[in-house]
Amino acid sequence: MADREQKQWDYPQPFVIEHTALPEEVDGYGHINNSVYVQWMDRCVWEHCDSVGLPFDICQSIGKGFAAIRHEIDYIAACYAGDEVRVANWVTLNDGKLRAERRFQIIRTNDGATLLRARSKYVCTDLKTGRPCRIPKEFLEGFKVIDEVAEALKG
């Protein structure tokens, strides 16, 4: 990743997806609806899961997954139909027991403006019972906090 692009991100080594905002994502005020950003974040998470070898079918086979328990979202600037965006996420906590956290940032590609920052907290759950359970070994490696991200979180 180029230095200039890396400087736009809040943390090093983001997992990034790209998206062009669609006309059907616009609300009555003429900009992208706030709920759509959550959908983009969710897509980024699932694509990240795929990239680390933990797609939905693997989670189903081991019977474990992460359930979101809290989203904290700061909407910073508006996005409009046709805007190209980059949606990034980082795993910022995996306690190896029950809890995990991701942080998100959405940047408009043409001007580099940050449109959103968010933090989501998750609890590992048993997919059959829906009850909290211990994080399985597969999730420890696939969803670990990258050392450079851990360092950036300290500063």
C-alpha positions in Angstrom: 0.0 0.0 0.0 1.4 3.4 -1.0 2.6 5.7 1.9 0.0 8.4 0.9 -2.8 5.9 1.1 -1.6 4.4 4.3 -1.5 7.8 6.0 -5.3 8.1 5.3 -6.0 5.1 7.5 -6.3 5.4 11.3 -4.4 2.1 11.8 -1.8 0.1 9.8 -2.7 -2.9 7.5 -6.4 -2.4 7.0 -8.6 -5.0 5.4 -10.3 -2.9 2.6 -13.2 -3.4 0.3 -14.3 -0.9 -2.4 -17.8 0.2 -3.2 -19.6 2.7 -5.4 -22.6 4.3 -3.5 -25.8 3.3 -5.3 -28.8 5.5 -6.0 -31.0 3.0 -4.1 -28.9 3.6 -1.0 -29.9 7.3 -0.9 -32.4 8.5 1.6 -35.0 11.3 1.5 -32.3 13.9 2.3 -30.4 13.0 -0.8 -27.4 11.3 0.8 -26.5 7.8 1.7 -28.7 6.6 4.6 -27.0 5.9 7.9 -28.2 2.3 8.0 -26.4 1.6 4.7 -23.0 2.3 6.2 -23.7 -0.6 8.7 -24.4 -2.8 5.7 -21.1 -1.8 4.1 -19.3 -2.5 7.4 -21.0 -5.9 7.6 -19.9 -6.8 4.0 -16.4 -5.8 4.9 -16.4 -8.1 7.9 -17.7 -11.1 5.8 -15.1 -10.5 3.1 -12.4 -10.3 5.8 -13.7 -13.6 7.2 -13.5 -15.1 3.7 -9.9 -13.8 3.3 -8.7 -15.4 6.6 -10.3 -18.8 5.7 -13.3 -18.5 8.0 -16.3 -18.0 5.6 -19.8 -18.6 6.8 -19.8 -22.3 5.9 -16.7 -23.0 8.1 -18.3 -21.1 11.0 -21.4 -23.2 10.5 -19.4 -26.4 10.5 -17.7 -25.6 13.8 -21.0 -24.2 15.1 -19.5 -20.9 16.3 -19.7 -17.3 15.3 -19.5 -13.7 16.5 -22.7 -11.8 17.4 -22.5 -8.0 17.4 -23.5 -6.6 20.8 -22.6 -2.9 20.3 -21.9 -0.5 17.5 -20.5 3.0 18.1 -20.6 5.0 15.0 -19.4 8.5 14.2 -20.8 9.9 11.0 -18.3 12.5 9.9 -19.2 13.6 6.3 -22.0 12.8 3.9 -21.7 10.4 1.0 -23.7 10.6 -2.2 -24.8 8.2 -5.0 -21.8 7.7 -7.3 -19.2 8.3 -4.7 -16.5 5.6 -4.6 -15.6 4.6 -1.1 -13.1 2.3 0.6 -14.4 0.5 3.7 -11.7 -0.7 6.1 -11.7 -2.8 9.2 -9.2 -4.0 11.8 -9.5 -6.6 14.5 -8.6 -4.6 17.6 -9.5 -7.1 20.3 -9.7 -10.8 20.6 -9.4 -11.8 24.3 -9.2 -15.5 23.5 -12.2 -16.2 25.7 -15.4 -14.6 24.7 -15.0 -11.0 23.3 -13.7 -9.4 20.1 -13.8 -5.9 18.7 -13.3 -4.4 15.2 -12.8 -0.8 14.2 -13.9 0.7 10.9 -13.1 3.6 8.7 -14.8 4.6 5.5 -12.9 6.9 3.1 -14.2 8.6 0.0 -11.7 7.7 -2.7 -11.7 10.9 -4.8 -10.8 13.3 -2.0 -9.6 11.0 0.8 -12.2 12.4 3.2 -13.0 10.1 6.1 -16.8 9.7 6.1 -17.2 7.4 9.1 -15.3 5.9 12.1 -16.9 3.0 14.1 -16.2 0.5 16.7 -18.1 -2.8 17.0 -18.0 -5.2 19.9 -18.8 -8.9 19.5 -19.4 -12.0 21.6 -18.6 -15.5 20.4 -21.8 -17.5 20.3 -22.8 -21.1 19.8 -24.8 -21.0 16.5 -27.2 -23.7 17.7 -28.1 -22.2 21.0 -27.3 -18.6 20.5 -25.6 -18.5 23.9 -22.2 -17.1 24.5 -19.3 -19.6 24.3 -15.5 -19.7 24.4 -13.8 -18.5 21.2 -12.7 -21.6 19.2 -9.0 -22.1 18.2 -9.9 -21.3 14.6 -10.9 -17.8 15.6 -7.8 -17.2 17.7 -5.6 -17.2 14.6 -8.0 -15.9 12.0 -9.1 -13.0 14.0 -6.0 -12.1 15.9 -4.9 -8.5 16.5 -2.0 -7.6 14.1 1.1 -6.5 16.1 1.3 -3.2 14.3 -2.4 -2.5 15.1 -1.8 -3.4 18.8 1.1 -0.9 18.9 -1.0 1.9 17.2 -3.8 1.3 19.7 -1.4 2.1 22.6 -0.4 5.4 21.1 
